[in-house]
Amino acid sequence: MRKFMSGLVVMAMLSSMGSAGLAAQEASELAEIKAVVEEAYLYGLPMIVGYKVQYDYFIDRDSGQFKAPVNTLHNEARVYTPKDTAISTPNSDTPYSMVMLDLRAEPMVLCMPKIEPARYYDVQLVDLYTDNYAYIGSRATGNDAGCYLIAGPDWKGAAPATVVKTFRSETQFSLAIYRTQLFNAADMPNVKKVQAGY
């Protein structure tokens, strides 16, 4: 009887140890799954947010925020207000121009006019990861006229001799956000002239 009871105790202990081992393995696997999901979220969320902005601005004509079709520059000679909700915290002293670049078939060339030295302007180039991969403008390239080639990740070729610089997006779609300095309300006609030259 004593041997039988000892055998039952040993079996109960082994069973308990097996359950504890299984629970530890499940906890480890759960922690690994949680870590992978967190990394996927951190990796994917910027792309989803970035594409949502581009979808509202350039694809969904009923979004209430629609600007223009893909590969079409849209100028807005106005200041943004709280009704402009597709992007967070837009500036109110730099009227915007925007274009969604589809770089799948070929690169796009963005040409800047000569802009008076006192006027700040920039073109922020953003990939679908929401990374700012380049800037064109007063601080980055100056206020002289010039053309810039924007290429997707798979493009292989040579830029035309008239291109000042080539910038490469890591994604096939890119957002170009132009900002043109507005000095005061009476300056809006001058901003319109600059925008017309983009």
Backbone as CSV, one residue per row, in Angstrom:
resi,resn,N_x,N_y,N_z,CA_x,CA_y,CA_z,C_x,C_y,C_z
1,MET,0.824,-1.179,0.000,0.000,0.000,0.000,0.882,1.261,0.000
2,ARG,1.957,1.156,0.815,2.860,2.278,0.898,3.485,2.566,-0.471
3,LYS,3.897,1.534,-1.218,4.480,1.707,-2.547,3.453,2.304,-3.493
4,PHE,2.203,1.869,-3.367,1.145,2.382,-4.228,0.935,3.875,-3.972
5,MET,0.884,4.269,-2.681,0.684,5.670,-2.320,1.881,6.520,-2.799
6,SER,3.075,5.963,-2.617,4.258,6.693,-3.087,4.205,6.891,-4.598
7,GLY,3.749,5.853,-5.297,3.610,5.950,-6.749,2.603,7.015,-7.138
8,LEU,1.483,7.097,-6.426,0.463,8.125,-6.709,1.013,9.527,-6.466
9,VAL,1.786,9.672,-5.373,2.371,10.980,-5.061,3.350,11.396,-6.162
10,VAL,4.189,10.435,-6.573,5.145,10.735,-7.645,4.415,11.116,-8.917
11,MET,3.353,10.370,-9.274,2.579,10.690,-10.484,1.927,12.057,-10.375
12,ALA,1.396,12.392,-9.200,0.767,13.692,-8.998,1.797,14.810,-9.150
13,MET,3.013,14.575,-8.589,4.066,15.582,-8.695,4.507,15.765,-10.148
14,LEU,4.677,14.678,-10.863,5.069,14.765,-12.276,3.993,15.482,-13.089
15,SER,2.754,15.147,-12.795,1.645,15.791,-13.502,1.639,17.286,-13.227
16,SER,1.866,17.648,-11.965,1.899,19.060,-11.586,3.061,19.767,-12.258
17,MET,4.219,19.099,-12.274,5.388,19.689,-12.929,5.149,19.838,-14.424
18,GLY,4.496,18.848,-15.045,4.172,18.934,-16.461,3.240,20.097,-16.747
19,SER,2.240,20.290,-15.880,1.293,21.403,-16.038,2.005,22.741,-15.886
20,ALA,2.896,22.808,-14.886,3.642,24.052,-14.675,4.547,24.331,-15.875
21,GLY,5.191,23.279,-16.390,6.044,23.438,-17.566,5.252,23.877,-18.772
22,LEU,4.069,23.287,-18.936,3.201,23.652,-20.052,2.729,25.093,-19.915
23,ALA,2.364,25.485,-18.684,1.924,26.864,-18.437,3.057,27.847,-18.734
24,ALA,4.267,27.510,-18.335,5.421,28.381,-18.603,5.666,28.494,-20.097
25,GLN,5.543,27.382,-20.829,5.732,27.397,-22.277,4.661,28.251,-22.943
26,GLU,3.407,28.101,-22.493,2.315,28.901,-23.056,2.531,30.390,-22.773
27,ALA,3.000,30.714,-21.558,3.265,32.115,-21.217,4.383,32.675,-22.098
28,SER,5.406,31.872,-22.339,6.508,32.303,-23.190,6.036,32.541,-24.622
29,GLU,5.225,31.611,-25.140,4.696,31.758,-26.497,3.779,32.974,-26.591
30,LEU,2.969,33.205,-25.559,2.069,34.359,-25.542,2.873,35.662,-25.544
31,ALA,3.950,35.695,-24.760,4.811,36.890,-24.731,5.440,37.137,-26.096
32,GLU,5.855,36.058,-26.772,6.447,36.193,-28.101,5.416,36.707,-29.105
33,ILE,4.191,36.168,-29.043,3.114,36.624,-29.936,2.825,38.103,-29.686
34,LYS,2.756,38.484,-28.407,2.496,39.881,-28.058,3.577,40.794,-28.630
35,ALA,4.841,40.371,-28.524,5.951,41.178,-29.041,5.869,41.326,-30.558
36,VAL,5.528,40.248,-31.256,5.415,40.296,-32.717,4.258,41.211,-33.128
37,VAL,3.128,41.106,-32.427,1.972,41.961,-32.739,2.325,43.426,-32.500
38,GLU,3.027,43.707,-31.428,3.433,45.092,-31.138,4.345,45.636,-32.231
39,GLU,5.319,44.823,-32.671,6.215,45.260,-33.738,5.455,45.484,-35.043
40,ALA,4.505,44.603,-35.350,3.706,44.754,-36.565,2.879,46.030,-36.504
41,TYR,2.326,46.323,-35.347,1.528,47.542,-35.164,2.398,48.778,-35.372
42,LEU,3.564,48.803,-34.713,4.456,49.954,-34.843,4.951,50.122,-36.274
43,TYR,5.173,49.025,-36.977,5.636,49.068,-38.362,4.520,49.499,-39.308
44,GLY,3.319,48.960,-39.113,2.241,49.163,-40.073,1.396,50.399,-39.877
45,LEU,1.256,50.877,-38.638,0.355,52.004,-38.383,0.713,53.261,-39.175
46,PRO,1.983,53.677,-39.226,2.289,54.879,-40.010,1.854,54.753,-41.475
47,MET,2.028,53.572,-42.052,1.634,53.384,-43.446,0.113,53.509,-43.605
48,ILE,-0.634,52.960,-42.663,-2.091,53.048,-42.718,-2.533,54.499,-42.576
49,VAL,-1.944,55.211,-41.623,-2.287,56.624,-41.413,-1.909,57.448,-42.646
50,GLY,-0.707,57.222,-43.171,-0.267,57.962,-44.357,-1.146,57.705,-45.562
51,TYR,-1.511,56.449,-45.758,-2.367,56.140,-46.903,-3.755,56.723,-46.711
52,LYS,-4.240,56.784,-45.468,-5.572,57.369,-45.200,-5.594,58.824,-45.633
53,VAL,-4.530,59.555,-45.315,-4.446,60.962,-45.747,-4.484,61.035,-47.274
54,GLN,-3.662,60.219,-47.930,-3.617,60.249,-49.385,-4.944,59.797,-49.991
55,TYR,-5.586,58.835,-49.375,-6.890,58.359,-49.869,-7.924,59.481,-49.780
56,ASP,-7.967,60.166,-48.630,-8.926,61.265,-48.457,-8.647,62.417,-49.421
57,TYR,-7.380,62.713,-49.660,-7.007,63.857,-50.486,-7.055,63.585,-51.987
58,PHE,-6.730,62.357,-52.415,-6.514,62.137,-53.847,-7.327,61.005,-54.479
59,ILE,-8.048,60.236,-53.695,-8.795,59.113,-54.263,-10.295,59.222,-53.996
60,ASP,-10.682,59.453,-52.754,-12.101,59.490,-52.372,-12.688,60.881,-52.613
61,ARG,-13.363,61.023,-53.726,-13.942,62.327,-54.081,-15.049,62.763,-53.131
62,ASP,-15.548,61.842,-52.320,-16.622,62.156,-51.375,-16.115,62.321,-49.942
63,SER,-14.799,62.412,-49.746,-14.241,62.455,-48.391,-14.491,63.786,-47.684
64,GLY,-14.798,64.825,-48.444,-14.897,66.153,-47.855,-13.536,66.840,-47.763
65,GLN,-12.466,66.105,-48.044,-11.098,66.644,-47.996,-10.414,66.526,-49.362
66,PHE,-11.131,66.026,-50.366,-10.541,65.730,-51.677,-9.881,66.963,-52.276
67,LYS,-8.666,66.759,-52.836,-7.900,67.851,-53.450,-7.849,67.726,-54.969
68,ALA,-7.339,66.595,-55.459,-7.142,66.419,-56.903,-6.854,64.946,-57.169
69,PRO,-6.973,64.514,-58.430,-6.601,63.125,-58.758,-5.102,62.883,-58.546
70,VAL,-4.722,61.632,-58.478,-3.318,61.230,-58.329,-2.486,61.854,-59.454
71,ASN,-1.256,62.256,-59.133,-0.303,62.877,-60.061,-0.766,64.233,-60.583
72,THR,-1.655,64.887,-59.869,-2.136,66.216,-60.247,-1.879,67.169,-59.087
73,LEU,-1.087,68.201,-59.317,-0.784,69.170,-58.267,-2.018,70.015,-57.974
74,HIS,-2.305,70.189,-56.704,-3.440,71.005,-56.269,-2.921,72.141,-55.398
75,ASN,-3.217,73.375,-55.785,-2.839,74.564,-55.021,-4.037,75.077,-54.236
76,GLU,-3.781,75.485,-52.999,-4.831,76.130,-52.200,-4.300,77.459,-51.699
77,ALA,-4.799,78.525,-52.246,-4.381,79.866,-51.837,-5.309,80.328,-50.717
78,ARG,-5.167,79.674,-49.583,-5.943,80.004,-48.386,-5.194,79.449,-47.185
79,VAL,-5.572,79.898,-46.015,-4.983,79.325,-44.809,-5.894,78.203,-44.314
80,TYR,-5.294,77.203,-43.699,-6.065,76.079,-43.173,-6.789,76.479,-41.890
81,THR,-7.894,75.808,-41.628,-8.722,76.075,-40.451,-8.959,74.754,-39.722
82,PRO,-9.636,74.778,-38.571,-9.947,73.521,-37.875,-10.818,72.551,-38.688
83,LYS,-11.416,73.015,-39.775,-12.213,72.113,-40.620,-11.334,71.193,-41.460
84,ASP,-10.057,71.520,-41.587,-9.114,70.689,-42.334,-8.569,69.623,-41.394
85,THR,-9.154,68.439,-41.457,-8.867,67.407,-40.455,-8.093,66.196,-40.980
86,ALA,-7.789,66.125,-42.265,-7.118,64.932,-42.791,-5.703,64.803,-42.250
87,ILE,-5.013,65.927,-42.029,-3.690,65.885,-41.417,-3.730,66.661,-40.114
88,SER,-2.853,66.304,-39.215,-2.826,66.981,-37.919,-1.995,68.252,-37.997
89,THR,-2.419,69.236,-37.268,-1.759,70.532,-37.097,-1.173,71.144,-38.371
90,PRO,-1.994,71.380,-39.398,-1.462,72.083,-40.574,-1.121,73.529,-40.218
91,ASN,-0.152,74.090,-40.919,0.238,75.487,-40.688,-0.858,76.428,-41.184
92,SER,-0.917,77.609,-40.580,-1.877,78.601,-41.056,-1.185,79.786,-41.715
93,ASP,0.145,79.750,-41.823,0.862,80.856,-42.467,1.636,80.402,-43.700
94,THR,1.371,79.184,-44.166,1.996,78.687,-45.391,0.928,77.959,-46.206
95,PRO,0.222,78.668,-47.076,-0.758,77.975,-47.916,-0.119,76.761,-48.607
96,TYR,-0.920,75.722,-48.756,-0.418,74.428,-49.225,-0.688,74.177,-50.702
97,SER,0.185,73.392,-51.279,-0.025,72.741,-52.568,0.343,71.282,-52.307
98,MET,-0.375,70.359,-52.926,-0.096,68.937,-52.676,-0.279,68.109,-53.927
99,VAL,0.476,67.004,-53.956,0.315,66.039,-55.040,0.674,64.656,-54.499
100,MET,-0.146,63.674,-54.846,0.175,62.279,-54.547,0.863,61.727,-55.781
101,LEU,2.096,61.272,-55.608,2.887,60.768,-56.725,2.768,59.254,-56.814
102,ASP,2.333,58.764,-57.957,2.310,57.331,-58.237,3.581,57.030,-59.026
103,LEU,4.535,56.385,-58.378,5.859,56.164,-58.960,6.032,54.758,-59.518
104,ARG,4.937,54.014,-59.660,5.042,52.625,-60.110,5.530,52.522,-61.553
105,ALA,5.011,53.344,-62.440,5.353,53.235,-63.863,6.651,53.956,-64.203
106,GLU,6.853,55.123,-63.606,8.029,55.936,-63.922,8.195,57.021,-62.873
107,PRO,9.363,57.645,-62.822,9.563,58.760,-61.890,8.717,59.969,-62.289
108,MET,8.607,60.891,-61.378,7.934,62.167,-61.636,8.973,63.269,-61.479
109,VAL,8.799,64.356,-62.210,9.702,65.497,-62.108,8.903,66.677,-61.566
110,LEU,9.418,67.258,-60.485,8.803,68.444,-59.878,9.708,69.629,-60.171
111,CYS,9.152,70.664,-60.812,9.936,71.852,-61.154,9.491,73.036,-60.309
112,MET,10.464,73.743,-59.774,10.228,74.909,-58.931,10.577,76.169,-59.705
113,PRO,9.764,77.203,-59.561,10.120,78.484,-60.178,11.164,79.196,-59.312
114,LYS,11.754,80.243,-59.830,12.611,81.094,-58.988,11.682,81.836,-58.034
115,ILE,12.003,81.784,-56.773,11.165,82.404,-55.745,11.988,83.473,-55.047
116,GLU,11.382,84.631,-54.818,12.098,85.741,-54.191,12.829,85.258,-52.929
117,PRO,14.063,85.724,-52.713,14.878,85.207,-51.600,14.241,85.390,-50.229
118,ALA,13.427,86.421,-50.053,12.830,86.683,-48.736,11.674,85.733,-48.410
119,ARG,11.165,85.022,-49.414,9.994,84.163,-49.193,10.437,82.716,-48.964
120,TYR,10.045,82.186,-47.836,10.318,80.778,-47.523,9.345,79.886,-48.289
121,TYR,9.871,78.768,-48.765,8.997,77.737,-49.326,9.666,76.391,-49.122
122,ASP,8.882,75.337,-49.090,9.472,74.008,-49.070,8.527,73.009,-49.703
123,VAL,9.109,71.902,-50.135,8.358,70.751,-50.627,8.850,69.565,-49.807
124,GLN,7.968,69.070,-48.961,8.263,67.932,-48.105,7.899,66.659,-48.858
125,LEU,8.840,65.744,-49.021,8.597,64.487,-49.724,8.466,63.381,-48.682
126,VAL,7.297,62.735,-48.675,6.951,61.772,-47.635,6.582,60.441,-48.279
127,ASP,7.197,59.354,-47.813,6.820,58.043,-48.347,5.650,57.470,-47.544
128,LEU,5.179,56.289,-47.933,4.023,55.701,-47.241,4.336,55.248,-45.822
129,TYR,5.609,55.165,-45.465,5.956,54.868,-44.073,5.857,56.126,-43.213
130,THR,5.510,57.249,-43.842,5.460,58.595,-43.261,6.850,59.125,-42.926
131,ASP,7.879,58.574,-43.576,9.231,59.103,-43.427,9.424,60.266,-44.395
132,ASN,9.984,61.349,-43.902,10.351,62.473,-44.760,11.706,62.129,-45.363
133,TYR,11.716,61.740,-46.626,12.965,61.275,-47.213,13.723,62.377,-47.944
134,ALA,13.111,63.521,-48.156,13.822,64.631,-48.799,13.002,65.907,-48.684
135,TYR,13.706,67.011,-48.870,13.072,68.331,-48.935,13.649,69.088,-50.125
136,ILE,12.786,69.847,-50.752,13.178,70.819,-51.757,12.751,72.156,-51.167
137,GLY,13.548,73.202,-51.296,13.083,74.490,-50.791,14.177,75.385,-50.282
138,SER,13.741,76.465,-49.640,14.644,77.531,-49.209,15.848,77.005,-48.436
139,ARG,15.625,76.147,-47.461,16.725,75.666,-46.621,17.514,74.537,-47.272
140,ALA,16.838,73.699,-48.051,17.497,72.493,-48.579,18.163,72.704,-49.937
141,THR,17.486,73.401,-50.840,18.010,73.531,-52.202,18.093,74.979,-52.670
142,GLY,17.564,75.910,-51.898,17.596,77.326,-52.261,16.350,77.760,-53.021
143,ASN,16.312,79.047,-53.344,15.134,79.631,-53.990,15.278,79.808,-55.497
144,ASP,16.342,79.272,-56.077,16.487,79.341,-57.539,15.575,78.316,-58.199
145,ALA,15.297,78.538,-59.463,14.483,77.594,-60.240,15.245,76.290,-60.409
146,GLY,14.502,75.198,-60.493,15.151,73.913,-60.715,14.145,72.782,-60.753
147,CYS,14.521,71.691,-61.418,13.664,70.511,-61.528,14.299,69.351,-60.771
148,TYR,13.464,68.580,-60.101,13.909,67.480,-59.240,13.153,66.218,-59.614
149,LEU,13.889,65.125,-59.764,13.287,63.853,-60.145,12.987,63.048,-58.879
150,ILE,11.755,62.546,-58.792,11.329,61.712,-57.670,11.097,60.312,-58.220
151,ALA,11.879,59.345,-57.725,11.812,57.981,-58.247,11.361,57.013,-57.167
152,GLY,10.692,55.952,-57.594,10.275,54.886,-56.695,11.420,53.925,-56.435
153,PRO,11.188,52.939,-55.577,12.272,52.039,-55.169,12.802,51.134,-56.282
154,ASP,12.013,50.875,-57.316,12.421,49.926,-58.350,12.972,50.584,-59.612
155,TRP,12.967,51.904,-59.666,13.383,52.587,-60.891,14.883,52.456,-61.102
156,LYS,15.222,52.114,-62.330,16.629,52.065,-62.735,16.742,52.906,-63.998
157,GLY,17.500,53.923,-63.930,17.641,54.790,-65.090,18.492,55.987,-64.742
158,ALA,18.649,56.837,-65.718,19.437,58.053,-65.533,18.516,59.260,-65.645
159,ALA,18.718,60.214,-64.775,17.921,61.440,-64.815,18.356,62.293,-65.999
160,PRO,17.418,63.027,-66.600,17.791,63.966,-67.672,18.789,65.003,-67.154
161,ALA,19.561,65.549,-68.052,20.591,66.529,-67.673,19.989,67.775,-67.037
162,THR,18.715,68.060,-67.312,18.075,69.255,-66.768,17.655,69.091,-65.309
163,VAL,17.747,67.882,-64.777,17.349,67.622,-63.387,18.497,67.990,-62.451
164,VAL,18.176,68.804,-61.444,19.172,69.258,-60.471,19.573,68.132,-59.533
165,LYS,18.587,67.354,-59.064,18.860,66.301,-58.092,17.777,65.241,-58.187
166,THR,18.145,64.001,-57.867,17.195,62.891,-57.836,16.970,62.472,-56.393
167,PHE,15.704,62.276,-56.038,15.338,61.775,-54.721,14.604,60.452,-54.912
168,ARG,14.880,59.500,-54.034,14.275,58.173,-54.169,13.374,57.882,-52.971
169,SER,12.117,57.531,-53.272,11.152,57.121,-52.259,11.290,55.620,-52.016
170,GLU,11.138,55.196,-50.774,11.180,53.761,-50.465,9.874,53.063,-50.835
171,THR,8.830,53.848,-51.117,7.536,53.257,-51.474,7.109,53.741,-52.852
172,GLN,6.190,53.009,-53.467,5.729,53.326,-54.827,4.831,54.555,-54.876
173,PHE,4.312,54.963,-53.735,3.496,56.176,-53.651,4.186,57.137,-52.706
174,SER,4.115,58.410,-53.037,4.749,59.436,-52.222,3.854,60.663,-52.200
175,LEU,3.902,61.367,-51.110,3.163,62.617,-50.977,4.157,63.766,-51.048
176,ALA,3.861,64.758,-51.871,4.662,65.978,-51.931,3.802,67.102,-51.371
177,ILE,4.255,67.687,-50.275,3.512,68.752,-49.589,4.301,70.045,-49.751
178,TYR,3.750,70.975,-50.509,4.383,72.273,-50.749,3.845,73.276,-49.720
179,ARG,4.732,74.113,-49.204,4.332,75.216,-48.323,4.940,76.500,-48.881
180,THR,4.118,77.520,-49.013,4.582,78.810,-49.525,4.280,79.870,-48.478
181,GLN,5.304,80.588,-48.038,5.122,81.565,-46.966,4.150,82.665,-47.366
182,LEU,3.248,82.960,-46.437,2.283,84.060,-46.576,2.679,85.123,-45.551
183,PHE,3.026,86.331,-46.023,3.480,87.373,-45.103,2.328,88.008,-44.342
184,ASN,1.213,88.226,-45.022,0.012,88.815,-44.392,-1.156,88.591,-45.356
185,ALA,-2.347,88.989,-44.961,-3.539,88.727,-45.789,-3.417,89.374,-47.168
186,ALA,-2.804,90.527,-47.255,-2.672,91.224,-48.538,-1.666,90.534,-49.461
187,ASP,-0.899,89.600,-48.937,0.142,88.909,-49.703,-0.396,87.704,-50.487
188,MET,-1.666,87.349,-50.274,-2.205,86.139,-50.914,-2.083,86.157,-52.440
189,PRO,-2.302,87.280,-53.152,-2.098,87.267,-54.611,-0.669,86.882,-55.010
190,ASN,0.323,87.272,-54.213,1.704,86.899,-54.500,1.933,85.405,-54.282
191,VAL,1.299,84.843,-53.243,1.384,83.405,-53.006,0.775,82.653,-54.197
192,LYS,-0.345,83.151,-54.693,-0.997,82.513,-55.855,-0.060,82.479,-57.066
193,LYS,0.696,83.564,-57.275,1.646,83.609,-58.399,2.746,82.564,-58.227
194,VAL,3.251,82.433,-57.011,4.284,81.424,-56.754,3.708,80.035,-57.004
195,GLN,2.518,79.776,-56.452,1.881,78.468,-56.622,1.642,78.152,-58.096
196,ALA,1.281,79.155,-58.869,1.030,78.940,-60.298,2.303,78.518,-61.025
197,GLY,3.471,78.822,-60.458,4.728,78.444,-61.083,5.209,77.045,-60.746
198,TYR,4.560,76.385,-59.789,4.973,75.020,-59.424,4.590,74.060,-60.511
